[in-house]
Amino acid sequence: MPIEMVVQGRRVRAGELDWLQAWIDEDPQWSRKRIARELCQRWAWVDGCGRLKDFAARSFLLKLEALATID
């Protein structure tokens, strides 16, 4: 895996991806929507009006999942 990559307009490092996978594994019952909302809160991923960018985060998670299946 590259040291750093851009997914959904967000630059992420390999360490962040490792953390994200471990974090998701901690609560396997969470839906993608719940994970996305929690991720937005942890990363302060909000739009100009301060609303969580949960749709973008869900798309981000889907793209990461797709990349993982390519390897």
CHARMM-style PDB file with segment names, atoms N, HN, CA, C and O in Angstrom:
ATOM      1  N   MET     1       0.837  -1.173   0.000  1.00  0.00      PROA
ATOM      2  CA  MET     1       0.000   0.000   0.000  1.00  0.00      PROA
ATOM      3  C   MET     1       0.886   1.241   0.000  1.00  0.00      PROA
ATOM      4  O   MET     1       1.907   1.281   0.687  1.00  0.00      PROA
ATOM      5  N   PRO     2       0.494   2.251  -0.770  1.00  0.00      PROA
ATOM      6  CA  PRO     2       1.283   3.483  -0.771  1.00  0.00      PROA
ATOM      7  C   PRO     2       1.288   4.118   0.617  1.00  0.00      PROA
ATOM      8  O   PRO     2       0.388   3.891   1.425  1.00  0.00      PROA
ATOM      9  N   ILE     3       2.318   4.915   0.875  1.00  0.00      PROA
ATOM     10  HN  ILE     3       3.049   5.100   0.218  1.00  0.00      PROA
ATOM     11  CA  ILE     3       2.430   5.596   2.165  1.00  0.00      PROA
ATOM     12  C   ILE     3       1.295   6.595   2.349  1.00  0.00      PROA
ATOM     13  O   ILE     3       0.827   6.816   3.466  1.00  0.00      PROA
ATOM     14  N   GLU     4       0.858   7.192   1.253  1.00  0.00      PROA
ATOM     15  HN  GLU     4       1.239   7.012   0.346  1.00  0.00      PROA
ATOM     16  CA  GLU     4      -0.185   8.209   1.298  1.00  0.00      PROA
ATOM     17  C   GLU     4      -0.980   8.147   0.007  1.00  0.00      PROA
ATOM     18  O   GLU     4      -0.418   7.897  -1.059  1.00  0.00      PROA
ATOM     19  N   MET     5      -2.301   8.376   0.097  1.00  0.00      PROA
ATOM     20  HN  MET     5      -2.757   8.580   0.964  1.00  0.00      PROA
ATOM     21  CA  MET     5      -3.123   8.424  -1.107  1.00  0.00      PROA
ATOM     22  C   MET     5      -4.295   9.365  -0.872  1.00  0.00      PROA
ATOM     23  O   MET     5      -4.588   9.746   0.261  1.00  0.00      PROA
ATOM     24  N   VAL     6      -4.954   9.729  -1.956  1.00  0.00      PROA
ATOM     25  HN  VAL     6      -4.716   9.419  -2.876  1.00  0.00      PROA
ATOM     26  CA  VAL     6      -6.115  10.613  -1.866  1.00  0.00      PROA
ATOM     27  C   VAL     6      -7.346   9.801  -2.254  1.00  0.00      PROA
ATOM     28  O   VAL     6      -7.408   9.206  -3.330  1.00  0.00      PROA
ATOM     29  N   VAL     7      -8.313   9.796  -1.355  1.00  0.00      PROA
ATOM     30  HN  VAL     7      -8.262  10.280  -0.481  1.00  0.00      PROA
ATOM     31  CA  VAL     7      -9.575   9.097  -1.583  1.00  0.00      PROA
ATOM     32  C   VAL     7     -10.695  10.064  -1.230  1.00  0.00      PROA
ATOM     33  O   VAL     7     -10.703  10.640  -0.142  1.00  0.00      PROA
ATOM     34  N   GLN     8     -11.644  10.245  -2.151  1.00  0.00      PROA
ATOM     35  HN  GLN     8     -11.638   9.778  -3.035  1.00  0.00      PROA
ATOM     36  CA  GLN     8     -12.781  11.145  -1.928  1.00  0.00      PROA
ATOM     37  C   GLN     8     -12.303  12.551  -1.553  1.00  0.00      PROA
ATOM     38  O   GLN     8     -12.915  13.230  -0.728  1.00  0.00      PROA
ATOM     39  N   GLY     9     -11.206  12.969  -2.170  1.00  0.00      PROA
ATOM     40  HN  GLY     9     -10.709  12.418  -2.840  1.00  0.00      PROA
ATOM     41  CA  GLY     9     -10.675  14.302  -1.922  1.00  0.00      PROA
ATOM     42  C   GLY     9      -9.962  14.469  -0.598  1.00  0.00      PROA
ATOM     43  O   GLY     9      -9.588  15.582  -0.225  1.00  0.00      PROA
ATOM     44  N   ARG    10      -9.772  13.375   0.114  1.00  0.00      PROA
ATOM     45  HN  ARG    10     -10.076  12.472  -0.189  1.00  0.00      PROA
ATOM     46  CA  ARG    10      -9.114  13.446   1.422  1.00  0.00      PROA
ATOM     47  C   ARG    10      -7.799  12.687   1.370  1.00  0.00      PROA
ATOM     48  O   ARG    10      -7.756  11.537   0.933  1.00  0.00      PROA
ATOM     49  N   ARG    11      -6.739  13.324   1.810  1.00  0.00      PROA
ATOM     50  HN  ARG    11      -6.774  14.258   2.165  1.00  0.00      PROA
ATOM     51  CA  ARG    11      -5.422  12.694   1.850  1.00  0.00      PROA
ATOM     52  C   ARG    11      -5.339  11.831   3.098  1.00  0.00      PROA
ATOM     53  O   ARG    11      -5.549  12.312   4.211  1.00  0.00      PROA
ATOM     54  N   VAL    12      -5.030  10.546   2.904  1.00  0.00      PROA
ATOM     55  HN  VAL    12      -4.859  10.155   2.000  1.00  0.00      PROA
ATOM     56  CA  VAL    12      -4.928   9.613   4.029  1.00  0.00      PROA
ATOM     57  C   VAL    12      -3.606   8.864   3.959  1.00  0.00      PROA
ATOM     58  O   VAL    12      -3.121   8.519   2.881  1.00  0.00      PROA
ATOM     59  N   ARG    13      -3.048   8.625   5.111  1.00  0.00      PROA
ATOM     60  HN  ARG    13      -3.442   8.905   5.987  1.00  0.00      PROA
ATOM     61  CA  ARG    13      -1.789   7.886   5.221  1.00  0.00      PROA
ATOM     62  C   ARG    13      -2.087   6.443   5.606  1.00  0.00      PROA
ATOM     63  O   ARG    13      -3.163   6.132   6.116  1.00  0.00      PROA
ATOM     64  N   ALA    14      -1.131   5.577   5.357  1.00  0.00      PROA
ATOM     65  HN  ALA    14      -0.257   5.829   4.942  1.00  0.00      PROA
ATOM     66  CA  ALA    14      -1.297   4.155   5.656  1.00  0.00      PROA
ATOM     67  C   ALA    14      -1.648   3.949   7.130  1.00  0.00      PROA
ATOM     68  O   ALA    14      -2.491   3.109   7.446  1.00  0.00      PROA
ATOM     69  N   GLY    15      -1.029   4.687   8.021  1.00  0.00      PROA
ATOM     70  HN  GLY    15      -0.345   5.369   7.764  1.00  0.00      PROA
ATOM     71  CA  GLY    15      -1.318   4.565   9.448  1.00  0.00      PROA
ATOM     72  C   GLY    15      -2.762   4.905   9.784  1.00  0.00      PROA
ATOM     73  O   GLY    15      -3.368   4.269  10.646  1.00  0.00      PROA
ATOM     74  N   GLU    16      -3.317   5.910   9.101  1.00  0.00      PROA
ATOM     75  HN  GLU    16      -2.824   6.426   8.401  1.00  0.00      PROA
ATOM     76  CA  GLU    16      -4.712   6.273   9.318  1.00  0.00      PROA
ATOM     77  C   GLU    16      -5.633   5.164   8.842  1.00  0.00      PROA
ATOM     78  O   GLU    16      -6.654   4.882   9.469  1.00  0.00      PROA
ATOM     79  N   LEU    17      -5.272   4.536   7.732  1.00  0.00      PROA
ATOM     80  HN  LEU    17      -4.442   4.765   7.222  1.00  0.00      PROA
ATOM     81  CA  LEU    17      -6.079   3.439   7.221  1.00  0.00      PROA
ATOM     82  C   LEU    17      -6.028   2.238   8.157  1.00  0.00      PROA
ATOM     83  O   LEU    17      -7.035   1.559   8.359  1.00  0.00      PROA
ATOM     84  N   ASP    18      -4.869   1.979   8.720  1.00  0.00      PROA
ATOM     85  HN  ASP    18      -4.050   2.530   8.556  1.00  0.00      PROA
ATOM     86  CA  ASP    18      -4.739   0.886   9.698  1.00  0.00      PROA
ATOM     87  C   ASP    18      -5.599   1.179  10.922  1.00  0.00      PROA
ATOM     88  O   ASP    18      -6.302   0.297  11.416  1.00  0.00      PROA
ATOM     89  N   TRP    19      -5.545   2.426  11.415  1.00  0.00      PROA
ATOM     90  HN  TRP    19      -4.974   3.143  11.014  1.00  0.00      PROA
ATOM     91  CA  TRP    19      -6.361   2.824  12.552  1.00  0.00      PROA
ATOM     92  C   TRP    19      -7.835   2.669  12.218  1.00  0.00      PROA
ATOM     93  O   TRP    19      -8.603   2.133  13.017  1.00  0.00      PROA
ATOM     94  N   LEU    20      -8.236   3.138  11.031  1.00  0.00      PROA
ATOM     95  HN  LEU    20      -7.613   3.572  10.381  1.00  0.00      PROA
ATOM     96  CA  LEU    20      -9.637   3.082  10.624  1.00  0.00      PROA
ATOM     97  C   LEU    20     -10.135   1.649  10.592  1.00  0.00      PROA
ATOM     98  O   LEU    20     -11.232   1.368  11.076  1.00  0.00      PROA
ATOM     99  N   GLN    21      -9.359   0.744  10.038  1.00  0.00      PROA
ATOM    100  HN  GLN    21      -8.468   0.972   9.645  1.00  0.00      PROA
ATOM    101  CA  GLN    21      -9.775  -0.653   9.977  1.00  0.00      PROA
ATOM    102  C   GLN    21      -9.903  -1.243  11.376  1.00  0.00      PROA
ATOM    103  O   GLN    21     -10.866  -1.955  11.658  1.00  0.00      PROA
ATOM    104  N   ALA    22      -8.958  -0.961  12.245  1.00  0.00      PROA
ATOM    105  HN  ALA    22      -8.175  -0.382  12.015  1.00  0.00      PROA
ATOM    106  CA  ALA    22      -9.023  -1.464  13.623  1.00  0.00      PROA
ATOM    107  C   ALA    22     -10.236  -0.882  14.350  1.00  0.00      PROA
ATOM    108  O   ALA    22     -10.909  -1.588  15.101  1.00  0.00      PROA
ATOM    109  N   TRP    23     -10.510   0.386  14.128  1.00  0.00      PROA
ATOM    110  HN  TRP    23      -9.963   0.959  13.518  1.00  0.00      PROA
ATOM    111  CA  TRP    23     -11.639   1.064  14.761  1.00  0.00      PROA
ATOM    112  C   TRP    23     -12.958   0.454  14.300  1.00  0.00      PROA
ATOM    113  O   TRP    23     -13.852   0.215  15.113  1.00  0.00      PROA
ATOM    114  N   ILE    24     -13.081   0.201  12.997  1.00  0.00      PROA
ATOM    115  HN  ILE    24     -12.355   0.395  12.337  1.00  0.00      PROA
ATOM    116  CA  ILE    24     -14.297  -0.423  12.464  1.00  0.00      PROA
ATOM    117  C   ILE    24     -14.456  -1.835  13.030  1.00  0.00      PROA
ATOM    118  O   ILE    24     -15.565  -2.253  13.362  1.00  0.00      PROA
ATOM    119  N   ASP    25     -13.363  -2.556  13.138  1.00  0.00      PROA
ATOM    120  HN  ASP    25     -12.462  -2.217  12.868  1.00  0.00      PROA
ATOM    121  CA  ASP    25     -13.400  -3.926  13.659  1.00  0.00      PROA
ATOM    122  C   ASP    25     -13.853  -3.990  15.118  1.00  0.00      PROA
ATOM    123  O   ASP    25     -14.364  -5.017  15.564  1.00  0.00      PROA
ATOM    124  N   GLU    26     -13.667  -2.899  15.859  1.00  0.00      PROA
ATOM    125  HN  GLU    26     -13.252  -2.064  15.497  1.00  0.00      PROA
ATOM    126  CA  GLU    26     -14.079  -2.864  17.266  1.00  0.00      PROA
ATOM    127  C   GLU    26     -15.594  -2.972  17.432  1.00  0.00      PROA
ATOM    128  O   GLU    26     -16.069  -3.517  18.428  1.00  0.00      PROA
ATOM    129  N   ASP    27     -16.352  -2.460  16.470  1.00  0.00      PROA
ATOM    130  HN  ASP    27     -15.967  -2.017  15.661  1.00  0.00      PROA
ATOM    131  CA  ASP    27     -17.821  -2.454  16.540  1.00  0.00      PROA
ATOM    132  C   ASP    27     -18.405  -3.004  15.239  1.00  0.00      PROA
ATOM    133  O   ASP    27     -18.934  -2.241  14.430  1.00  0.00      PROA
ATOM    134  N   PRO    28     -18.316  -4.309  15.032  1.00  0.00      PROA
ATOM    135  CA  PRO    28     -18.759  -4.886  13.756  1.00  0.00      PROA
ATOM    136  C   PRO    28     -20.259  -4.752  13.501  1.00  0.00      PROA
ATOM    137  O   PRO    28     -20.704  -4.931  12.367  1.00  0.00      PROA
ATOM    138  N   GLN    29     -21.046  -4.441  14.530  1.00  0.00      PROA
ATOM    139  HN  GLN    29     -20.684  -4.295  15.451  1.00  0.00      PROA
ATOM    140  CA  GLN    29     -22.484  -4.309  14.342  1.00  0.00      PROA
ATOM    141  C   GLN    29     -22.878  -2.934  13.785  1.00  0.00      PROA
ATOM    142  O   GLN    29     -24.016  -2.749  13.356  1.00  0.00      PROA
ATOM    143  N   TRP    30     -21.955  -1.977  13.788  1.00  0.00      PROA
ATOM    144  HN  TRP    30     -21.030  -2.127  14.137  1.00  0.00      PROA
ATOM    145  CA  TRP    30     -22.271  -0.641  13.280  1.00  0.00      PROA
ATOM    146  C   TRP    30     -22.533  -0.684  11.780  1.00  0.00      PROA
ATOM    147  O   TRP    30     -21.862  -1.400  11.037  1.00  0.00      PROA
ATOM    148  N   SER    31     -23.517   0.095  11.351  1.00  0.00      PROA
ATOM    149  HN  SER    31     -24.062   0.677  11.955  1.00  0.00      PROA
ATOM    150  CA  SER    31     -23.806   0.240   9.922  1.00  0.00      PROA
ATOM    151  C   SER    31     -22.786   1.195   9.292  1.00  0.00      PROA
ATOM    152  O   SER    31     -22.078   1.917   9.995  1.00  0.00      PROA
ATOM    153  N   ARG    32     -22.725   1.187   7.971  1.00  0.00      PROA
ATOM    154  HN  ARG    32     -23.300   0.601   7.400  1.00  0.00      PROA
ATOM    155  CA  ARG    32     -21.826   2.121   7.279  1.00  0.00      PROA
ATOM    156  C   ARG    32     -22.230   3.561   7.597  1.00  0.00      PROA
ATOM    157  O   ARG    32     -21.373   4.437   7.717  1.00  0.00      PROA
ATOM    158  N   LYS    33     -23.544   3.806   7.735  1.00  0.00      PROA
ATOM    159  HN  LYS    33     -24.240   3.095   7.638  1.00  0.00      PROA
ATOM    160  CA  LYS    33     -24.021   5.155   8.059  1.00  0.00      PROA
ATOM    161  C   LYS    33     -23.502   5.594   9.428  1.00  0.00      PROA
ATOM    162  O   LYS    33     -23.044   6.725   9.588  1.00  0.00      PROA
ATOM    163  N   ARG    34     -23.575   4.704  10.407  1.00  0.00      PROA
ATOM    164  HN  ARG    34     -23.948   3.785  10.277  1.00  0.00      PROA
ATOM    165  CA  ARG    34     -23.087   5.040  11.753  1.00  0.00      PROA
ATOM    166  C   ARG    34     -21.579   5.273  11.736  1.00  0.00      PROA
ATOM    167  O   ARG    34     -21.081   6.218  12.347  1.00  0.00      PROA
ATOM    168  N   ILE    35     -20.867   4.414  11.039  1.00  0.00      PROA
ATOM    169  HN  ILE    35     -21.271   3.646  10.542  1.00  0.00      PROA
ATOM    170  CA  ILE    35     -19.409   4.570  10.940  1.00  0.00      PROA
ATOM    171  C   ILE    35     -19.078   5.913  10.304  1.00  0.00      PROA
ATOM    172  O   ILE    35     -18.186   6.623  10.769  1.00  0.00      PROA
ATOM    173  N   ALA    36     -19.801   6.262   9.230  1.00  0.00      PROA
ATOM    174  HN  ALA    36     -20.525   5.685   8.852  1.00  0.00      PROA
ATOM    175  CA  ALA    36     -19.548   7.523   8.532  1.00  0.00      PROA
ATOM    176  C   ALA    36     -19.778   8.719   9.443  1.00  0.00      PROA
ATOM    177  O   ALA    36     -18.973   9.650   9.456  1.00  0.00      PROA
ATOM    178  N   ARG    37     -20.865   8.707  10.202  1.00  0.00      PROA
ATOM    179  HN  ARG    37     -21.520   7.951  10.191  1.00  0.00      PROA
ATOM    180  CA  ARG    37     -21.152   9.825  11.109  1.00  0.00      PROA
ATOM    181  C   ARG    37     -20.082   9.944  12.195  1.00  0.00      PROA
ATOM    182  O   ARG    37     -19.613  11.041  12.495  1.00  0.00      PROA
ATOM    183  N   GLU    38     -19.706   8.822  12.772  1.00  0.00      PROA
ATOM    184  HN  GLU    38     -20.088   7.930  12.528  1.00  0.00      PROA
ATOM    185  CA  GLU    38     -18.668   8.833  13.804  1.00  0.00      PROA
ATOM    186  C   GLU    38     -17.331   9.314  13.232  1.00  0.00      PROA
ATOM    187  O   GLU    38     -16.605  10.069  13.879  1.00  0.00      PROA
ATOM    188  N   LEU    39     -17.016   8.867  12.013  1.00  0.00      PROA
ATOM    189  HN  LEU    39     -17.606   8.253  11.488  1.00  0.00      PROA
ATOM    190  CA  LEU    39     -15.781   9.271  11.352  1.00  0.00      PROA
ATOM    191  C   LEU    39     -15.770  10.781  11.114  1.00  0.00      PROA
ATOM    192  O   LEU    39     -14.758  11.443  11.343  1.00  0.00      PROA
ATOM    193  N   CYS    40     -16.893  11.317  10.658  1.00  0.00      PROA
ATOM    194  HN  CYS    40     -17.715  10.779  10.473  1.00  0.00      PROA
ATOM    195  CA  CYS    40     -16.993  12.771  10.448  1.00  0.00      PROA
ATOM    196  C   CYS    40     -16.730  13.527  11.749  1.00  0.00      PROA
ATOM    197  O   CYS    40     -16.036  14.543  11.749  1.00  0.00      PROA
ATOM    198  N   GLN    41     -17.277  13.037  12.840  1.00  0.00      PROA
ATOM    199  HN  GLN    41     -17.841  12.212  12.840  1.00  0.00      PROA
ATOM    200  CA  GLN    41     -17.074  13.706  14.125  1.00  0.00      PROA
ATOM    201  C   GLN    41     -15.618  13.621  14.553  1.00  0.00      PROA
ATOM    202  O   GLN    41     -15.057  14.612  15.023  1.00  0.00      PROA
ATOM    203  N   ARG    42     -14.997  12.457  14.401  1.00  0.00      PROA
ATOM    204  HN  ARG    42     -15.452  11.653  14.019  1.00  0.00      PROA
ATOM    205  CA  ARG    42     -13.596  12.292  14.812  1.00  0.00      PROA
ATOM    206  C   ARG    42     -12.639  13.112  13.964  1.00  0.00      PROA
ATOM    207  O   ARG    42     -11.663  13.662  14.474  1.00  0.00      PROA
ATOM    208  N   TRP    43     -12.920  13.194  12.655  1.00  0.00      PROA
ATOM    209  HN  TRP    43     -13.712  12.746  12.241  1.00  0.00      PROA
ATOM    210  CA  TRP    43     -12.034  13.913  11.741  1.00  0.00      PROA
ATOM    211  C   TRP    43     -12.482  15.350  11.499  1.00  0.00      PROA
ATOM    212  O   TRP    43     -11.879  16.055  10.690  1.00  0.00      PROA
ATOM    213  N   ALA    44     -13.534  15.794  12.190  1.00  0.00      PROA
ATOM    214  HN  ALA    44     -14.024  15.221  12.847  1.00  0.00      PROA
ATOM    215  CA  ALA    44     -14.091  17.146  11.990  1.00  0.00      PROA
ATOM    216  C   ALA    44     -14.359  17.383  10.507  1.00  0.00      PROA
ATOM    217  O   ALA    44     -14.002  18.424   9.956  1.00  0.00      PROA
ATOM    218  N   TRP    45     -14.989  16.410   9.878  1.00  0.00      PROA
ATOM    219  HN  TRP    45     -15.279  15.564  10.325  1.00  0.00      PROA
ATOM    220  CA  TRP    45     -15.283  16.466   8.450  1.00  0.00      PROA
ATOM    221  C   TRP    45     -16.666  17.079   8.282  1.00  0.00      PROA
ATOM    222  O   TRP    45     -17.678  16.378   8.312  1.00  0.00      PROA
ATOM    223  N   VAL    46     -16.696  18.411   8.102  1.00  0.00      PROA
ATOM    224  HN  VAL    46     -15.874  18.980   8.077  1.00  0.00      PROA
ATOM    225  CA  VAL    46     -17.951  19.155   8.012  1.00  0.00      PROA
ATOM    226  C   VAL    46     -17.921  20.075   6.797  1.00  0.00      PROA
ATOM    227  O   VAL    46     -16.862  20.386   6.252  1.00  0.00      PROA
ATOM    228  N   ASP    47     -19.118  20.501   6.390  1.00  0.00      PROA
ATOM    229  HN  ASP    47     -19.978  20.248   6.833  1.00  0.00      PROA
ATOM    230  CA  ASP    47     -19.197  21.442   5.279  1.00  0.00      PROA
ATOM    231  C   ASP    47     -19.079  22.871   5.801  1.00  0.00      PROA
ATOM    232  O   ASP    47     -18.827  23.084   6.987  1.00  0.00      PROA
ATOM    233  N   GLY    48     -19.258  23.832   4.929  1.00  0.00      PROA
ATOM    234  HN  GLY    48     -19.463  23.659   3.965  1.00  0.00      PROA
ATOM    235  CA  GLY    48     -19.111  25.235   5.297  1.00  0.00      PROA
ATOM    236  C   GLY    48     -20.099  25.709   6.350  1.00  0.00      PROA
ATOM    237  O   GLY    48     -19.855  26.703   7.034  1.00  0.00      PROA
ATOM    238  N   CYS    49     -21.214  24.999   6.481  1.00  0.00      PROA
ATOM    239  HN  CYS    49     -21.412  24.192   5.925  1.00  0.00      PROA
ATOM    240  CA  CYS    49     -22.231  25.363   7.480  1.00  0.00      PROA
ATOM    241  C   CYS    49     -22.094  24.562   8.763  1.00  0.00      PROA
ATOM    242  O   CYS    49     -22.915  24.691   9.672  1.00  0.00      PROA
ATOM    243  N   GLY    50     -21.059  23.734   8.839  1.00  0.00      PROA
ATOM    244  HN  GLY    50     -20.393  23.629   8.101  1.00  0.00      PROA
ATOM    245  CA  GLY    50     -20.832  22.953  10.048  1.00  0.00      PROA
ATOM    246  C   GLY    50     -21.562  21.621  10.102  1.00  0.00      PROA
ATOM    247  O   GLY    50     -21.515  20.934  11.122  1.00  0.00      PROA
ATOM    248  N   ARG    51     -22.241  21.242   9.013  1.00  0.00      PROA
ATOM    249  HN  ARG    51     -22.279  21.800   8.184  1.00  0.00      PROA
ATOM    250  CA  ARG    51     -22.946  19.954   8.985  1.00  0.00      PROA
ATOM    251  C   ARG    51     -21.967  18.836   8.647  1.00  0.00      PROA
ATOM    252  O   ARG    51     -21.046  19.013   7.849  1.00  0.00      PROA
ATOM    253  N   LEU    52     -22.190  17.673   9.277  1.00  0.00      PROA
ATOM    254  HN  LEU    52     -22.939  17.530   9.924  1.00  0.00      PROA
ATOM    255  CA  LEU    52     -21.346  16.519   8.999  1.00  0.00      PROA
ATOM    256  C   LEU    52     -21.452  16.123   7.532  1.00  0.00      PROA
ATOM    257  O   LEU    52     -22.542  16.107   6.960  1.00  0.00      PROA
ATOM    258  N   LYS    53     -20.334  15.810   6.942  1.00  0.00      PROA
ATOM    259  HN  LYS    53     -19.449  15.823   7.407  1.00  0.00      PROA
ATOM    260  CA  LYS    53     -20.303  15.375   5.548  1.00  0.00      PROA
ATOM    261  C   LYS    53     -20.413  13.846   5.495  1.00  0.00      PROA
ATOM    262  O   LYS    53     -19.547  13.159   4.955  1.00  0.00      PROA
ATOM    263  N   ASP    54     -21.516  13.336   6.080  1.00  0.00      PROA
ATOM    264  HN  ASP    54     -22.219  13.894   6.520  1.00  0.00      PROA
ATOM    265  CA  ASP    54     -21.650  11.893   6.218  1.00  0.00      PROA
ATOM    266  C   ASP    54     -21.847  11.186   4.877  1.00  0.00      PROA
ATOM    267  O   ASP    54     -21.418  10.043   4.721  1.00  0.00      PROA
ATOM    268  N   PHE    55     -22.484  11.840   3.912  1.00  0.00      PROA
ATOM    269  HN  PHE    55     -22.832  12.768   4.039  1.00  0.00      PROA
ATOM    270  CA  PHE    55     -22.626  11.213   2.606  1.00  0.00      PROA
ATOM    271  C   PHE    55     -21.252  11.052   1.946  1.00  0.00      PROA
ATOM    272  O   PHE    55     -20.956  10.007   1.368  1.00  0.00      PROA
ATOM    273  N   ALA    56     -20.428  12.079   2.034  1.00  0.00      PROA
ATOM    274  HN  ALA    56     -20.668  12.928   2.503  1.00  0.00      PROA
ATOM    275  CA  ALA    56     -19.069  11.999   1.490  1.00  0.00      PROA
ATOM    276  C   ALA    56     -18.265  10.937   2.230  1.00  0.00      PROA
ATOM    277  O   ALA    56     -17.467  10.227   1.618  1.00  0.00      PROA
ATOM    278  N   ALA    57     -18.467  10.822   3.536  1.00  0.00      PROA
ATOM    279  HN  ALA    57     -19.115  11.399   4.033  1.00  0.00      PROA
ATOM    280  CA  ALA    57     -17.753   9.815   4.327  1.00  0.00      PROA
ATOM    281  C   ALA    57     -18.187   8.411   3.935  1.00  0.00      PROA
ATOM    282  O   ALA    57     -17.358   7.504   3.873  1.00  0.00      PROA
ATOM    283  N   ARG    58     -19.490   8.218   3.667  1.00  0.00      PROA
ATOM    284  HN  ARG    58     -20.164   8.955   3.717  1.00  0.00      PROA
ATOM    285  CA  ARG    58     -19.960   6.892   3.215  1.00  0.00      PROA
ATOM    286  C   ARG    58     -19.348   6.548   1.871  1.00  0.00      PROA
ATOM    287  O   ARG    58     -18.945   5.408   1.641  1.00  0.00      PROA
ATOM    288  N   SER    59     -19.279   7.523   0.986  1.00  0.00      PROA
ATOM    289  HN  SER    59     -19.606   8.449   1.172  1.00  0.00      PROA
ATOM    290  CA  SER    59     -18.650   7.305  -0.308  1.00  0.00      PROA
ATOM    291  C   SER    59     -17.170   6.974  -0.139  1.00  0.00      PROA
ATOM    292  O   SER    59     -16.644   6.101  -0.828  1.00  0.00      PROA
ATOM    293  N   PHE    60     -16.508   7.665   0.769  1.00  0.00      PROA
ATOM    294  HN  PHE    60     -16.936   8.374   1.329  1.00  0.00      PROA
ATOM    295  CA  PHE    60     -15.104   7.417   1.096  1.00  0.00      PROA
ATOM    296  C   PHE    60     -14.913   5.966   1.536  1.00  0.00      PROA
ATOM    297  O   PHE    60     -14.000   5.286   1.067  1.00  0.00      PROA
ATOM    298  N   LEU    61     -15.774   5.497   2.438  1.00  0.00      PROA
ATOM    299  HN  LEU    61     -16.515   6.049   2.819  1.00  0.00      PROA
ATOM    300  CA  LEU    61     -15.685   4.121   2.928  1.00  0.00      PROA
ATOM    301  C   LEU    61     -15.908   3.103   1.803  1.00  0.00      PROA
ATOM    302  O   LEU    61     -15.221   2.082   1.744  1.00  0.00      PROA
ATOM    303  N   LEU    62     -16.860   3.379   0.919  1.00  0.00      PROA
ATOM    304  HN  LEU    62     -17.417   4.208   0.968  1.00  0.00      PROA
ATOM    305  CA  LEU    62     -17.111   2.484  -0.218  1.00  0.00      PROA
ATOM    306  C   LEU    62     -15.911   2.420  -1.146  1.00  0.00      PROA
ATOM    307  O   LEU    62     -15.559   1.348  -1.640  1.00  0.00      PROA
ATOM    308  N   LYS    63     -15.281   3.565  -1.385  1.00  0.00      PROA
ATOM    309  HN  LYS    63     -15.566   4.436  -0.985  1.00  0.00      PROA
ATOM    310  CA  LYS    63     -14.103   3.596  -2.252  1.00  0.00      PROA
ATOM    311  C   LYS    63     -12.934   2.849  -1.615  1.00  0.00      PROA
ATOM    312  O   LYS    63     -12.195   2.150  -2.308  1.00  0.00      PROA
ATOM    313  N   LEU    64     -12.762   2.992  -0.303  1.00  0.00      PROA
ATOM    314  HN  LEU    64     -13.362   3.560   0.260  1.00  0.00      PROA
ATOM    315  CA  LEU    64     -11.717   2.240   0.382  1.00  0.00      PROA
ATOM    316  C   LEU    64     -11.980   0.740   0.279  1.00  0.00      PROA
ATOM    317  O   LEU    64     -11.058  -0.047   0.060  1.00  0.00      PROA
ATOM    318  N   GLU    65     -13.227   0.356   0.436  1.00  0.00      PROA
ATOM    319  HN  GLU    65     -13.976   0.995   0.614  1.00  0.00      PROA
ATOM    320  CA  GLU    65     -13.581  -1.060   0.331  1.00  0.00      PROA
ATOM    321  C   GLU    65     -13.283  -1.585  -1.067  1.00  0.00      PROA
ATOM    322  O   GLU    65     -12.774  -2.695  -1.219  1.00  0.00      PROA
ATOM    323  N   ALA    66     -13.596  -0.796  -2.083  1.00  0.00      PROA
ATOM    324  HN  ALA    66     -14.010   0.106  -1.960  1.00  0.00      PROA
ATOM    325  CA  ALA    66     -13.320  -1.200  -3.459  1.00  0.00      PROA
ATOM    326  C   ALA    66     -11.817  -1.332  -3.700  1.00  0.00      PROA
ATOM    327  O   ALA    66     -11.372  -2.272  -4.359  1.00  0.00      PROA
ATOM    328  N   LEU    67     -11.041  -0.395  -3.169  1.00  0.00      PROA
ATOM    329  HN  LEU    67     -11.403   0.368  -2.635  1.00  0.00      PROA
ATOM    330  CA  LEU    67      -9.583  -0.466  -3.323  1.00  0.00      PROA
ATOM    331  C   LEU    67      -9.018  -1.699  -2.633  1.00  0.00      PROA
ATOM    332  O   LEU    67      -8.076  -2.316  -3.131  1.00  0.00      PROA
ATOM    333  N   ALA    68      -9.587  -2.059  -1.495  1.00  0.00      PROA
ATOM    334  HN  ALA    68     -10.352  -1.558  -1.091  1.00  0.00      PROA
ATOM    335  CA  ALA    68      -9.103  -3.219  -0.745  1.00  0.00      PROA
ATOM    336  C   ALA    68      -9.347  -4.519  -1.510  1.00  0.00      PROA
ATOM    337  O   ALA    68      -8.564  -5.462  -1.390  1.00  0.00      PROA
ATOM    338  N   THR    69     -10.418  -4.576  -2.289  1.00  0.00      PROA
ATOM    339  HN  THR    69     -11.053  -3.810  -2.386  1.00  0.00      PROA
ATOM    340  CA  THR    69     -10.712  -5.799  -3.035  1.00  0.00      PROA
ATOM    341  C   THR    69      -9.852  -5.922  -4.284  1.00  0.00      PROA
ATOM    342  O   THR    69      -9.739  -7.006  -4.857  1.00  0.00      PROA
ATOM    343  N   ILE    70      -9.245  -4.820  -4.711  1.00  0.00      PROA
ATOM    344  HN  ILE    70      -9.337  -3.939  -4.246  1.00  0.00      PROA
ATOM    345  CA  ILE    70      -8.363  -4.850  -5.889  1.00  0.00      PROA
ATOM    346  C   ILE    70      -7.035  -5.518  -5.534  1.00  0.00      PROA
ATOM    347  O   ILE    70      -6.472  -6.253  -6.345  1.00  0.00      PROA
ATOM    348  N   ASP    71      -6.539  -5.265  -4.333  1.00  0.00      PROA
ATOM    349  HN  ASP    71      -6.996  -4.668  -3.675  1.00  0.00      PROA
ATOM    350  CA  ASP    71      -5.234  -5.809  -3.909  1.00  0.00      PROA
ATOM    351  C   ASP    71      -5.255  -7.278  -3.738  1.00  0.00      PROA
ATOM    352  OT1 ASP    71      -4.236  -7.873  -3.387  1.00  0.00      PROA
TER     353      ASP     71
END
